[in-house]
Amino acid sequence: MVASGARTAAVVGGGVIGGGWAARVALMGWKVRIHDTDKDAPSRIEAVMARARAAMPGLWDVALPEEGEVSFHDDLTEAVTGAEWIQESVPERLDLKREIYAEIQAACTEGAIIGSSTSGFRPSELAEGAARPGQIIVAHPFDPVYLLPLVEVVTGPGTGDARIERIRTTLRDIGSHPLFLRREIDAHVADRLLEAVWREALWLVSDGVAETAEIDDAIRYGFGLRWAQMGLFESYRIANGEAGMRQALSQSGVALKGPWSKLTDVPEMTEELVETIAGQSDAQSGRRPVEELAQIRDANLVAVLRGLKARDWGAGRLLNATDRRIGGAPQGLDAMSLTAPLPTGARAVPLDWSDHNGHMTEHRYLQAFGDATDRFLALVGCDAEYIACGQSFFTAETHVRHLAEVRAGGQITIDTQLLLAEGRRARIFHRMWESSRLVATAEHMLVHVDLQSRRAAAPPSDLQERLGRVAKAHAHLPAPEGAGAAVGRPIAHKGAEEAK
Ligand SMILES: NC(=O)c1ccc[n+]([C@@H]2O[C@H](COP(=O)([O-])OP(=O)(O)OC[C@H]3O[C@@H](n4cnc5c(N)ncnc54)[C@H](O)[C@@H]3O)[C@@H](O)[C@H]2O)c1
């Protein structure tokens, strides 16, 4: 676990972005204190938290720390006192932000980091006239903050190396990717890029070249997919083949001077253009409420991020690194008690594991149980290194029982009992729990295999010894209910009526 519940953050301004920060930090186990002048802020944030609970924890294949407490404070001083990170997310008005920093700095410790979510202001502008300018930095996130890892960080000369290091590790602790800008600039990096695309899109509508839905299609069916995984420069490098980047630049340099780029002009926002764009957008997306669109966006983002995770690439690589950090070093068999089934899994159900019935779909049970089998085998010594040397276990038979529903975001744990270890065969029984509720079981017959001949072969003596040790200890445990059951045979278990 990375963060104990003892770490405390404060969020000042709990709108779209402040709510997203609160969700990310609370789901990473921090206490979060929120100050917002609007009395409706708590209900808005609860809606964001509910969306985040379904989507965010399932990004990782290990359990996150227990969710931290979220509290609301009418008094700003009360909210920020003692917080180690204070994230200002009030509307984009310089005077308002400066007023808030004065109040925050009168209450917070000198060691606290004050991050601003500002999309446009530079830290030197924000910190002008502040009591301790080096304490105020830009920490610019992206909506939804609880899913998108990027945080652009802009520091100033007074920030100091120690604070920079703390900013880096703290953002890493909450699963974010801090991108430190080399120097301050209006609107940072990402929004500069987005503004350029946005301006060109407005021109295309204004000139009647394309409608809003067509522009969105041009992005999401094409280069947007490329951008999500490799960005701009790496994608262009490939597109140009072995001719390389120098060649690409010599060609695009000429093209960029062509008449088809209007990037520096902005179309006049006439009433007519506003009506055109708003009307096209209503026709494109108006049949769905924004909350529904946000849920669709979250589910799509989870699918993309988990896809990249399986590829260990880009943002997916960050998720894998966070898995390793949160999961910590795996506990060895010698350090574990063998008087109970072995803990072999703890995770949240990812959003993309849900089916049309609104609960975890069949093959994902098998995936979770398969991961638990891998974990069990690694514990007894059949780990990646062992397999690379030419031997492994294959699964010969499986029986999964679905006893109760689990939904996206649900926290599941798995334990494993070894029922038999005899020669080449091992029979294991997994139980999946959501809290104290048994939701599924899986029984597997595993066969030890020589990977060269692809035939069953006896395990080496050290592996046999470890399996034997677990089998001997587990022989004292009661036989699990449902072990050895055939498909369709009724089992006297109260969860059976709830079975899928
Ligand atoms: N919306 C985005 O996509 C996005 C993305 C990145 C960064 N940002 C930046 O984040 C900041 C917040 O933007 P947002 O979109 O969340 O705005 P928002 O309007 O949704 O939220 C602002 C919140 O601040 C509260 N507030 C107003 N005055 C306050 C005060 N004096 N004290 C405490 N709370 C106060 C409001 O009640 C509201 O809940 C802005 O600086 C914006 O540039 C926005």
The ligand as an SDF file (V2000), in Angstrom:
LIG
                    3D

 44 48  0  0  0  0  0  0  0  0999 V2000
  -12.7990   21.9640  -16.9750 N   0  0  0  0  0  0  0  0  0  0  0  0
  -11.6650   21.4850  -17.4540 C   0  0  0  0  0  0  0  0  0  0  0  0
  -11.6660   20.6470  -18.3710 O   0  0  0  0  0  0  0  0  0  0  0  0
  -10.3500   21.9060  -16.8640 C   0  0  0  0  0  0  0  0  0  0  0  0
   -9.2260   21.1190  -17.1270 C   0  0  0  0  0  0  0  0  0  0  0  0
   -8.0190   21.4320  -16.4950 C   0  0  0  0  0  0  0  0  0  0  0  0
   -7.9380   22.5350  -15.6630 C   0  0  0  0  0  0  0  0  0  0  0  0
   -9.0330   23.3340  -15.4540 N   0  0  0  0  0  0  0  0  0  0  0  0
   -8.8940   24.4620  -14.5200 C   0  0  0  0  0  0  0  0  0  0  0  0
   -9.4190   24.0710  -13.2500 O   0  0  0  0  0  0  0  0  0  0  0  0
   -9.9710   25.2010  -12.5640 C   0  0  0  0  0  0  0  0  0  0  0  0
  -11.4200   24.8920  -12.1870 C   0  0  0  0  0  0  0  0  0  0  0  0
  -12.1440   24.6180  -13.3630 O   0  0  0  0  0  0  0  0  0  0  0  0
  -13.5160   23.7820  -13.3330 P   0  0  0  0  0  0  0  0  0  0  0  0
  -13.7830   23.4240  -14.7400 O   0  0  0  0  0  0  0  0  0  0  0  0
  -13.4710   22.7430  -12.2990 O   0  0  0  0  0  0  0  0  0  0  0  0
  -14.5440   24.9270  -12.8820 O   0  0  0  0  0  0  0  0  0  0  0  0
  -15.9600   24.7230  -12.1980 P   0  0  0  0  0  0  0  0  0  0  0  0
  -16.7010   25.9730  -12.4540 O   0  0  0  0  0  0  0  0  0  0  0  0
  -16.5690   23.4260  -12.5660 O   0  0  0  0  0  0  0  0  0  0  0  0
  -15.5980   24.6370  -10.6410 O   0  0  0  0  0  0  0  0  0  0  0  0
  -15.1710   25.7320   -9.8890 C   0  0  0  0  0  0  0  0  0  0  0  0
  -15.6500   25.5310   -8.4550 C   0  0  0  0  0  0  0  0  0  0  0  0
  -15.0930   26.5340   -7.6320 O   0  0  0  0  0  0  0  0  0  0  0  0
  -16.0860   26.9610   -6.7200 C   0  0  0  0  0  0  0  0  0  0  0  0
  -15.7570   28.2930   -6.2250 N   0  0  0  0  0  0  0  0  0  0  0  0
  -15.9790   29.5000   -6.8300 C   0  0  0  0  0  0  0  0  0  0  0  0
  -15.4850   30.4750   -6.0370 N   0  0  0  0  0  0  0  0  0  0  0  0
  -14.9350   29.8830   -4.9430 C   0  0  0  0  0  0  0  0  0  0  0  0
  -14.2790   30.3670   -3.7780 C   0  0  0  0  0  0  0  0  0  0  0  0
  -14.0720   31.6790   -3.5880 N   0  0  0  0  0  0  0  0  0  0  0  0
  -13.8740   29.4800   -2.8660 N   0  0  0  0  0  0  0  0  0  0  0  0
  -14.0950   28.1500   -3.0270 C   0  0  0  0  0  0  0  0  0  0  0  0
  -14.7130   27.6370   -4.1140 N   0  0  0  0  0  0  0  0  0  0  0  0
  -15.1260   28.4970   -5.0520 C   0  0  0  0  0  0  0  0  0  0  0  0
  -17.3730   26.8860   -7.5010 C   0  0  0  0  0  0  0  0  0  0  0  0
  -18.5050   26.8160   -6.6440 O   0  0  0  0  0  0  0  0  0  0  0  0
  -17.1690   25.6090   -8.3090 C   0  0  0  0  0  0  0  0  0  0  0  0
  -17.6520   24.4780   -7.6130 O   0  0  0  0  0  0  0  0  0  0  0  0
   -9.8060   26.3770  -13.5120 C   0  0  0  0  0  0  0  0  0  0  0  0
   -8.6290   27.0860  -13.1670 O   0  0  0  0  0  0  0  0  0  0  0  0
   -9.6290   25.7100  -14.8940 C   0  0  0  0  0  0  0  0  0  0  0  0
   -8.8590   26.4960  -15.7830 O   0  0  0  0  0  0  0  0  0  0  0  0
  -10.2420   23.0150  -16.0130 C   0  0  0  0  0  0  0  0  0  0  0  0
  1  2  1  0
  2  3  2  0
  2  4  1  0
  4  5  1  0
  4 44  2  0
  5  6  2  0
  6  7  1  0
  7  8  2  0
  8  9  1  0
  8 44  1  0
  9 10  1  0
  9 42  1  0
 10 11  1  0
 11 12  1  0
 11 40  1  0
 12 13  1  0
 13 14  1  0
 14 15  2  0
 14 16  1  0
 14 17  1  0
 17 18  1  0
 18 19  2  0
 18 20  1  0
 18 21  1  0
 21 22  1  0
 22 23  1  0
 23 24  1  0
 23 38  1  0
 24 25  1  0
 25 26  1  0
 25 36  1  0
 26 27  1  0
 26 35  1  0
 27 28  2  0
 28 29  1  0
 29 30  1  0
 29 35  2  0
 30 31  1  0
 30 32  2  0
 32 33  1  0
 33 34  2  0
 34 35  1  0
 36 37  1  0
 36 38  1  0
 38 39  1  0
 40 41  1  0
 40 42  1  0
 42 43  1  0
M  CHG  2   8   1  16  -1
M  END
$$$$
